[in-house]
């Protein structure tokens, strides 16, 4: 919590976006475009030169948008009047008694997932480092290729990717 208090907040596209350091105008523009695309449920093709903070700008905008989505969904569910009985009908909430907590959990569970992909393992490693400085606390999982994660020594020792894939398939059959 202490780290979040020191980070700047920006009002972009009607929502509060936390950023790990003072943002440059190009980063604010980038975040606004990300949020605009998410609001419109559209794809966006955005570019910016190397070193301009594209990754952190994109992730912080996505995380802020998702938090905003969760808040709106929680409000919608509260207006809808979710009762403890209705919530208890849903298996995942049977052990909880607090209706507000049920609604908050349901909103969070319904929220869109953010999936970040990258071509190389080194790029993913960089993102993991950057996300540690991020004012948001996303749950994340990193998946890698066979050459990075395979536990079978006979497959892992093969240097050619095509041969590695073939050997793996033959062992799985």
C-alpha positions in Angstrom: 0.0 0.0 0.0 2.8 2.4 0.8 4.3 2.2 -2.7 0.9 3.0 -4.3 0.6 6.2 -2.3 3.8 7.6 -3.9 2.7 6.8 -7.5 1.0 9.5 -9.6 -2.6 9.1 -10.6 -4.0 10.4 -13.9 -7.6 11.0 -15.0 -7.9 9.4 -18.4 -11.1 8.7 -20.3 -13.1 9.2 -17.2 -11.2 6.8 -15.0 -8.3 7.0 -12.6 -5.1 5.4 -13.8 -2.2 4.8 -11.4 1.3 4.9 -13.0 4.6 4.0 -11.3 6.3 7.3 -12.2 5.4 10.7 -13.7 4.1 9.9 -17.2 5.3 11.6 -20.4 2.6 13.0 -22.7 3.1 10.2 -25.2 2.5 7.6 -22.4 -0.7 9.5 -21.4 -1.9 9.4 -25.0 -1.0 5.7 -25.3 -3.0 4.9 -22.1 -5.9 6.9 -23.4 -6.0 5.0 -26.7 -5.8 1.7 -24.9 -8.7 2.6 -22.6 -10.7 4.0 -25.6 -10.3 0.7 -27.5 -11.3 -1.3 -24.4 -14.4 0.9 -23.8 -15.4 0.4 -27.5 -14.6 -3.3 -27.4 -12.3 -2.7 -30.4 -8.8 -3.8 -31.4 -6.1 -1.2 -31.3 -2.9 -1.1 -33.2 -0.6 1.3 -31.3 3.0 2.0 -31.8 5.6 4.1 -30.1 9.4 4.2 -30.3 11.6 1.8 -28.3 12.0 3.0 -24.7 8.9 5.1 -24.5 7.2 2.8 -21.8 4.7 1.1 -24.1 4.5 -2.0 -21.9 3.9 -0.3 -18.6 1.5 2.2 -20.3 -0.5 -0.6 -21.8 -0.6 -2.7 -18.7 -1.5 0.1 -16.3 -4.3 1.3 -18.7 -5.6 -2.3 -18.9 -5.5 -2.8 -15.1 -7.2 0.6 -14.4 -9.9 -0.2 -17.0 -10.4 -3.7 -15.4 -10.7 -2.1 -11.9 -13.3 0.3 -13.3 -15.2 -2.5 -15.0 -15.3 -4.4 -11.7 -16.6 -1.3 -9.8 -19.4 -0.9 -12.4 -20.2 -4.6 -12.3 -20.4 -4.5 -8.5 -22.7 -1.5 -8.7 -24.9 -3.2 -11.3 -25.1 -6.4 -9.1 -26.0 -4.3 -6.0 -28.7 -2.5 -8.0 -30.0 -5.8 -9.2 -30.4 -6.8 -5.6 -28.4 -10.0 -5.3 -29.6 -11.6 -2.1 -27.7 -14.1 0.1 -30.2 -16.8 -1.0 -29.5 -16.1 -4.7 -25.7 -16.0 -4.0 -25.9 -19.3 -2.0 -27.4 -20.9 -5.1 -24.0 -20.4 -6.8 -21.7 -23.1 -5.6 -18.6 -20.9 -5.2 -20.3 -18.7 -2.7 -21.9 -21.2 -0.4 -19.4 -20.6 2.5 -19.7 -16.8 2.5 -22.5 -15.0 4.4 -21.7 -11.3 3.7 -23.8 -10.1 0.7 -21.4 -7.2 -0.1 -18.5 -9.6 -0.2 -20.4 -12.0 -2.4 -21.2 -9.2 -4.8 -17.6 -8.0 -4.9 -16.3 -11.5 -5.5 -18.9 -12.2 -8.2 -17.9 -8.9 -10.0 -14.2 -9.8 -9.7 -14.8 -13.3 -11.0 -16.9 -12.0 -14.0 -14.2 -9.4 -14.9 -12.4 -9.8 -18.3 -9.1 -11.5 -18.1 -5.9 -9.7 -19.3 -3.6 -11.9 -21.3 -0.2 -10.6 -22.2 1.8 -12.5 -24.7 5.3 -12.0 -26.0 7.5 -13.6 -28.7 10.5 -14.3 -26.5 11.1 -15.5 -22.9 13.4 -12.5 -22.3 10.6 -10.1 -23.1 8.3 -11.9 -20.6 11.1 -11.7 -18.0 11.3 -8.0 -18.5 7.5 -7.6 -18.1 7.6 -9.6 -14.9 10.3 -7.2 -13.6 8.3 -4.2 -14.7 5.0 -5.4 -13.2 6.7 -5.6 -9.8 6.9 -1.7 -9.9 3.3 -1.5 -11.1 0.8 0.1 -8.7 -1.7 -2.7 -9.4 -1.3 -6.2 -8.0 -2.4 -8.6 -10.7 -2.3 -12.3 -10.3 -0.2 -13.7 -13.1 1.1 -16.9 -14.5 4.0 -17.3 -16.9 4.0 -20.0 -19.5 6.9 -20.8 -21.7 7.9 -23.1 -24.5 9.0 -26.7 -24.3 12.6 -25.6 -24.6 12.1 -23.5 -21.4 9.9 -25.7 -19.3 10.1 -29.3 -20.5 11.0 -31.6 -17.6 11.9 -34.6 -19.7 15.7 -34.6 -20.1 15.7 -36.6 -23.4 13.4 -34.0 -25.0 15.1 -31.0 -23.4 18.6 -32.1 -24.6 17.4 -31.8 -28.3 18.6 -28.5 -29.8 16.4 -28.4 -32.9 12.9 -27.2 -32.1 11.2 -29.3 -34.8 12.9 -32.4 -33.5 12.0 -31.5 -30.0 8.4 -31.1 -30.9 8.4 -34.5 -32.7 10.0 -36.3 -29.8 7.6 -34.7 -27.3 4.6 -35.8 -29.4 5.9 -39.4 -29.7 6.3 -39.6 -25.9 2.8 -38.2 -25.2 1.0 -40.7 -27.6 
